[in-house]
């Protein structure tokens, strides 16, 4: 298992306190009630276990009870996979969408999300080091409009591959998306072809492209650059597909198999090369990059 990707103090396992209903005084004045800071505990959405948030972060944001995966931000992902004590150079951090269709409410939504997430759009790109190997990296963040692909994401990815081709570096892209961004219409769909063309030029230069499919990876992202990787990895139980299972069932008039569109199903049917647990991703990516390294 990798070292803790997040630096800081080590925390001991928190004790479990059981509270009896008779011990709770609902009439106690507000100032006498215990003040629990917001976000100090996190509840697992699968098994319901309440986890000390700092311990959850230490455990790669995986539940130690049932193994469920929590969503991670782009910056958290970078902290998990990049070598410690190495620099990450971010590219095009101020590149933002200009609302090409004047879609009602779109600008206001972008401003709110930028303030809430600290991101300009749903993708962070740059250059980092994994396993001692320099590499170009793109990480999608589902917290920003469900990681939907708009013109900004397409442009940043295309630029990333162009830089990688010029510098003769391999590329890793972590996908997490609901598909094309409806507020940008045809401008969003054009990004599928633009990024795919940049990927093709990168491949023609004899360079490696690795995709890591995380939950969820759907729609136009799956139909373009997510499935164009030379090596396609996935996190356990990640939802991966084009249309949703309900739409498919209604279209074909049949019940879909159990686990359809999950990473394990796609691995069995040859769409994914390997499923890699989150705490093993850095080591796995480092090994792959070392095997294909252009830098002795």
N, C-alpha and C positions, 0 to 999 in steps of 0.2 A: 504493500500500500504506500502511496506517495506521502511525503511530508505534508503537514498542514499548509495549504496554499495561502492562508491569511496570517499575516504577522501580528504579534501582540502577546498579551499575557496568556498563560495556561489557566484554565478554569477547572476546578474540581467538579465532579458529578454532583448535581444539586439533590438535596434530600426531598423525599416525598412526604407531604403533610396531608393528613386526612381531616376534613372538616365535617363535623356532624351538623345536621340541620338545626339542632337546638342551640348550637353555638353561634348561629347567625342572628344578629339583632338588626332587623330591617328598620327599626325605629331609632337606631343610634344616630346621633348628629353626624352630618357629612364630614366635619373636621376630625371626628374621632375614628372614622373608618380607615382601614389600611390603604395607603396610597401605592398602588402597583403601577410602575411606569409603563406607558404604552409600548407594545412590541417586545417586552422582555421575555414573553413566552409565545410559542407558536404551536398551533394544533395541527396534527397530521390530518389531511383531508381523507385519507384512506382508512387508517386504523383508529384515528381519534386520539392518539397519544398526545399529551401536552409536553412539548420539548422546550428546554431552555434555549433561547434563540442563539446565544453565543456558542453553545455546544453543537447546535444544528449546523452553523457555519463551519465549525471545525471539522465536521463530518461530511464536507462537500455538499451540504444541504440535502442529505439523504436521511430518511427516518431510520433510526437504529432499531426500531421495533419491527417494522414490516418491509423496510427497504424502499419505500415510495420516494420518488424524486420530486423535490420542490423546484419551482421555476427559479432560474438564476438570471441576473442582469448581464449585459454585455461586459461590464467592468468586472463583475464577479467571475465570469467565465475566463476572462484574460488572466486574472489572478490565479485561477486554478491550473491553467495549462502552461503559462510562460515560466521560464527558469527564474528562480529567485535571484535577486540582486542584478537583474538585467533590465535594460531600458526598453520601453515600448514607444515607438514613434508613430503617433496617430496622423493619418492623412485626411485632408479635406474636412476638418472638424466643423467648419462653419458653412459647409455646403447645405443649403436648405431649399425646400419646395416653395414655389411661387404661386400655387393655386392656378394652374393653367386654364381651368374651365370655369373659374369663379363659382365654384360649387358652394351652395348656401351653407353657412356655418363652418366650412372647412378650415378657414384661417383661424377662427376662434378656437377650434378644437386643437389645431397644431400648437398654438401659443400655450394653451393650458397643459398639453402633454409635455412640451418642452420645459415648462416650469416645474412640472411634477417629477419628471424622470431625469432631468439634467442632460437629456440628449437633444440634438437638433433633429434627428430622424431615427428610424429603427435599425440603424446599422452603424457599427464602429469598424473602421478599417485601419490598418497600419502594418508596421514591420516589427517583429519581435524575434525572440530566440527560444527554441524548444529543444531540449537535449543537446545544447551546444550548437544547434544548427539555425542559422538565420532563415527566416521564412516570412512570407506575406500572409496576413491573417485578416479575415472578415468575420465579424460576429453579429448576428441578427438578435434583436431584443424584442420579445413578444409584448413587452409592457407598452410599447409605442404603437398604437393602432394595430395591435395583434401582429406586429412584424410585417404588415402588408407591404407589398413591393410597389413603390411609386417611382417617379422619375429620379428622385435624389438617390434612392438605394441603387437603382440601375446604373446611374452615372458613377457613383462611388465604387461599385464593383468593377465596372469596365475600366476605370482608372487604375484600380488595384492590379488587375491582370496585365494591363499595359506596362505598369511599373515593374511588375514581376518579370515580364518578358524582357524588358530592357536590362534589368539587373541579373537576369538568369537565376531567379529564385523560384522555389516551389510555392504553392498557394494552398492554404487551408481555409475553408469556409464553414462556419457553424450556422445551420439553417434553423429558423424558428419563425414560421409565417402562416398566416391564414390565406395567402395567395395574393392576387393582384389587388391594387387599391382602387376601389370603385369610384372614389372622388376624383380620380384623374383619368378615368375612361381609357381611351385608346393610347394616351401617353404612358399609362402604366403597362399596357400589353406590349408596347414597343420595346420595353426593357428586356423582355424575354429574348428577343432576337439580338438586341445589342450586346447583352452580357454573353450570350451563347457564342457570338462571333469573336468576342475578346478571349473567351475560353479556348476556342478553336485555334487562334493564333498562338496562344500560350502553349497549347499541346503540340502544334507544328514545330515549335522551337525545341521540342524534346524535354519539356519540363513537366513536373508532376503536379496534379491537382487532386486534393483530398477533400471530400465533403463529410461532415459529421451531422447527421440528421437528428435533430432533437424534437421534443414534443411541443407543439405540433409542426409538421412540415406538409403543407397542402397547397392545392390550387396551382397557379401559374409558376410558383417557385419550384414545386415538384416537377412540373412539366418543362422546366428549362434547366437552370444551372445546378439545382440540387441533385439531379440524377445524371449529370455529365461528368462526375468525378472519375478519375482513373481508379481510385480506391474509395469505396463508399462505406463509411462506418455509421453506426447508429447507437443511440442510448437505449437501454432496455425499456420495452413497452411504449416507445415513442409512437405517436400517431403519424402515419406517413401515407399520403394518398393524393388523389386529384379531387374528385367530387366526394362529398360526404357519404357515409354508408346508407343513410336514409334515402338520399337521392338515387343512389345506385339501385337499391331494392325496389323503389317505385318505378324505375326505368325498365329493369329486366324482369320485374314481377317474381323474384325469387328471394328466399331468405339467404343471407350471406353466412359463410362459415364463422365459427367462433374465433375471435381474435383477428378477424379480417382487418387489414390496414395497420396492424401493429408491427413493430420492428421484427418480432420473432416470426410472424407469418411471412414477411417479405424476405427474411433470411432463408427460410425453407424453400421459397420459390425463386431464389436467385437474384433478387433485386438489391440485396444488401450483402456486402462481403463479410462483415463481422459486426457483432454487437459487443460494445465495449463498456463496462461499468464506468461510471463517472470518475471514481478514484483511481482508475487505471489509464485514463485517457492520455495524460501527459507522457507516461512511460511508453505507451503504444505509439503515439505520434512521434516521439523522439526516435524510437527504433525504426519506424518507416522512413523518416527523414534521413537517418544515418545510412540506411541501405541505399537510398537514392541520392546521396549527397554529391554535389558538384564541387564541394569545398573540402580538400583533404585536411 
